[in-house]
């Protein structure tokens, strides 16, 4: 009998011999809005990648892109940060930071995580019921913190320049804010751990194109202790921790692993495929983010296939430890999405069907 998705995923994450490599192809709402029916035609051709897709599910002209993702619609979140997007379906940026001056510190309050998520109310009873139903079906159960849960949240609240100045000056109020964020996130972690989730997902973008946004020294001083206090309880319960970061993070990988990360989701080309092989292969599961800057949006179908083949051959192994994810954003044309899906299907079993020995 073939493994369930959950069993296969956990075997792959733990280097215990999966039957296939997990793959995920996520099309942004911006790309859906750009290509509409043409993108539907591609997705419909790949039920193995999108098993639950049904054509005609979207109302193209009345689609709700959601808070902070709707063009020219300012949105203030539960933390008091005002967001603005320039493109439907692409998350905007914070244009007004509530703590840009520490003079606001005495009046500002963090939201209650038991009542309010970042961008709307939260229903923990519904989440628990859904998690119980997933367990009953034998599905993978994931908990998670919001994208930008800590370092980026500090940026959102203070502004990048102010935050770096705080770190350089070792501002006492920064440590108070760090404690607020730790206590907020710890409530979320404890909620999910009480549901016996298989995996905790965390994510924030720690890298720029060719360097981390924060030095390793500052990361160890201001971020890593909080990461450890949030992630070690997950590891003690045998829960995997998946960490996502855009950008170049090679200088931070050891600290992330020591903090408790077991699945790392780095971008491929800005970090370097060979660098990732050298530093990560066999140490933690690599959830590789397939290029979204050059090859996937602008390359030929053959170039896309060649890149994915190189990544599978370089970073995969018979025991597992590699999964692939690709995010689709404008201007990626439908034929390139088709090429990614086809390559994912072609190489999903490469290490497990005998081809790797040929």
N, C-alpha and C positions, 0 to 999 in steps of 0.2 A: 504494500500500500504506500503511495507517495506521501511524503511529509506534508503536514499542513503548512500554510504560510508562516504561522507563528513558530512552529518547530524549526522550519528551515531558516527563518531569519535569525533565531537565537543560536542555532548551530553555526551559522556563518559568522555571527558577531563574536562567538567564543572559540573559533577555530576548531570546530568539532565535526567537520565534514558535511556541508550542506549538499543538497541535490542540485541546486542552481544558485546563481548569483542574484541577489535582490536588485531590482532596478526601479527607478522612479522617474517619470517624465512629467514635469509640472508646467503647464501652460499658463502664463500670467493672464489676468483679465484684460490687460492692455493688448496682448496679442490676440486674444479672442475678439476683442472689439475691432482690431485692425482687419482681421481676415475672415471672421464670421463663418459663413457656410463653407468656405474653402478649407478652413481649419477643421470643421466638423467632418468633412470628407476624409481627411487624413486620420483623424482619431478613430473614425468608424472602421478603417482598414486594419486597425491594430487592437483587436479585443484582448489580446494577451497583455498588453500594456495598460489598457483602459477597460477592464471587464465590465464596469458598471455604466459605461457611457450609453446614452440614448440620444439619437439625433432629435433636434428640436426642443431641447430642454431649456434653452435660454430665450428670453424675450429681449432681442437685441436693442430695441429702441427704448426700453424701460428698465434696463438693468441697473441695480443698485451696487455701485462700486464700493460703498462703505466709507466709514469715517477715515479721514486722512488719506484716502485713495481716490477721492472725487475731485476732478479738476476745478480749480478756482473756488473751492468751498472750504474756508478756514474751519478748523475743528479743534476744540480745546478738550484734551483728554482728562482722565480722572486725577492726574498729577498736576494739572494746571498748565501743561505745555500746549501751545497752539501750533498746529500743523497746517501746512499748505502744500497741495500737490499741483503740478503743472500738467499732468497727464492722467486721464481716467485709467484706473487699474494699476497705477504705480504709486507706491507709498511716497508721501511728500517728505518735507523736512520741517524741523521745528523752527518757527520764525519768531517765537516769543518764549523765552525761558523764564519760568516763574521765579527762579532764584538767581537771576543774572546779577542781582545785588544781594549780599548777605543781610541787608537791612530788612528784607522780607522774611527772614528765617523765623522770627517769632510768630508770624501770622500764618505761615504756610503749614499745611497738614498733608500727610500722605493718605491715600485712600485706604479703606478697610478691605483687605483682600477676601474676607469672608462674605462681603456684600457687593463689591465693585471690582470688575476687571478694568484693564487699562482704558477700554473704549466702550464700556457699557456695563449693565448689571451682570452678575454671575449667579448661576443657579447650581449650587453644589449638590443638591438632592438629585437634580437631573443628571449631572456628571456621574454621580455614584451609580445611579440606575443604569446609565449607558455603559459604564465600566463593567458592571455585573453582567449585563447582557453580552458584552464582548467575551467575558470569561466563559459564559455558558456556551457560546458558539466556538470557543477555542481560538479566538482572534488574538492578535498581538495587542497588549494593553500598554498605552503610552500616557504618561503624564508629562507636563512641561511647564517651563517658565516662559513668559513673553519674550519675544525677540528684543534684545537690548535691555535685559533684565538688570544689569549692574553697571558696567563701565559706560555703556551707551546711555543708560538712564542718568548717570552723573552728568554726562555731556548734555542731555536734553534739559536737565534742570538748571545747570550752571552756564552752559555754553562752553564750547571747546577751549577757547583761549582762557577763560576764567578758570576752568577745571585744571588746565596744565599749570597755571600760575598757583592755584591752591596746592598742587602737588609739590611744586618747587619750593613754596614757602612753608610747607607742612602746616597748612591752615587748620586750626583746631576744629572749626565748624565742619570742615570736610569729613573729619572722623565721625562727627555726630551724624552727618548725612549718611555715611557708609553704614553706620549702625542701624539707621532707620531702614535702609534698603535691605540689609541682611535680615532683620526681623520680619519685614514684609515677605521676602522671598522664602524664608524658612517656614512660614505658615503654609505657603503653597506647596512646598516640598513635602511637609508633613501630611497635608491633606492627601496628596497622591500616594505617598508611601502607605498610608492607612488603607488604601485600596489595593495594595499588593501589585502595583504596576510592574511590567517587565522592563520598562525602559523610561528614563527621565530625559527629556530633550531640553537643552539649553542653547541659546544662541545670541551672539552679538558680534558685530564686525570689528575685529581687533586690528585689521590690517589695511594699509593703503596699497597702492599698486606694487611698490617694491620695498616696503619697509613696514614694520608694525606702527600703528597709531600711537602706541605707548611703549616706552623702552622696557626691556626685560627687568631692569632694576625697579622702575616704578610699578610694573605689573606685580612683581613679587612683594613690594611693600604695600600697595594700596588695593590690589585686587585678589591676589592668590589666597590670602587668609580667608576672605569671604567665600571664594570658590570652594575651598577645602571644607569650611563649616557647612556649606550647603550640599556638597557632593559626597562627603564621607558617610553620612547616614544612608545614602542610597547604596553605596558599595557594601556597607555592613549588612544590608538586607538582600544582597545579591542582585541588585537592580543595575542594569547597564545604564551608562550615562553617555548620551550622544551630544557632542558639542559642535555647533556650526559657527564658522566665521568666514566672512568674505575677506579678500586681501591676503597679503603676504604675512604669514604667521610662523615661519620656520624658526625664528628666534624664541618663540613662546611655547613650542610643542612640548618640550620636556616638563615645563611647569604645569601645563594643562594635564599631562598624563599623571604627574605626581599629585595633582589636586584631586584626581579621581575619574578623569575622562577615559572611557573604554572604546568609544567610537568617535572618530574625528572626521568632520565634514569640511575639508579644505578645498579651495579652488585649485584646479590642476596647473594651468600654464603659468600663472603668476608666481606660484611656489616652485614649480619645476617637477616634472614627473620623476626624474631620477633622484632629485632631492627627497621627495616623498618616499620613494623606495628605500633610500638609504636610512632615513630617520624613522620611518613608521612601520614598514612592512614587517609583519610578525610580532610587533609590539602591541598594537591596538588595531581594531578593525578600521579600515579606511572607507569612509562613505564619500567617494570622490565626486566633486562637483565639476561636471564636464564643461569645458570652456563655453562661456556665453558672450565673450568679447570679440572674438575674431573668427574662429573656424565655424562654429555653429551658426552665427548670424550671416556670415559673409562667404564662407567656404563652399566648395562643391560637395555633392553627396559623397564622392570618393574620398575627399579630404576628411570629411566627417567620419566615414567608416575607418579610414586609416588611423585617425587619432584614437578612436575607441578601441580598435584592435591593439594598438601600442599600449594603451593604459591597462587593458585586461592582461596582456602578456607580461607586462612589467610589474604590476602590482598584485595580480591574482595568484592563487595557489590552490592545490587540491584540497587543503584543509579549510579553505574559505578565507575570510578576513578582508574581502573587497565587495563593496556594493557601489553602484553608480547612480547618480542623480543628475538630471539636467533641467535647468530652468529656462523657459522660453520667453523671450522679451522682444519687443520691436527692435529692429526691423526684420527679424528672422522670418523667412518665407515658409509657407506650408511644405514645400518640397524638402526643405532642410529638416523640418520636424519629422517628416516621413523618413528621412535618411537616419536620423538619430534613433527613431523607434525600430527601424529595420536592423540597425547595427546592434542595438540592445538585444533584440530577439536572436540575432545570429550568434552573439558571443556570450549570452547568458549562461550557457552550459559548457562553454569552452573547456573549463578545467575539470569537468565532471563526466564528459561523454566520450573520452578517449582521444579527442583531437589534440590535446596538449602533448600527448606522447608520440604523435605522428612525426 
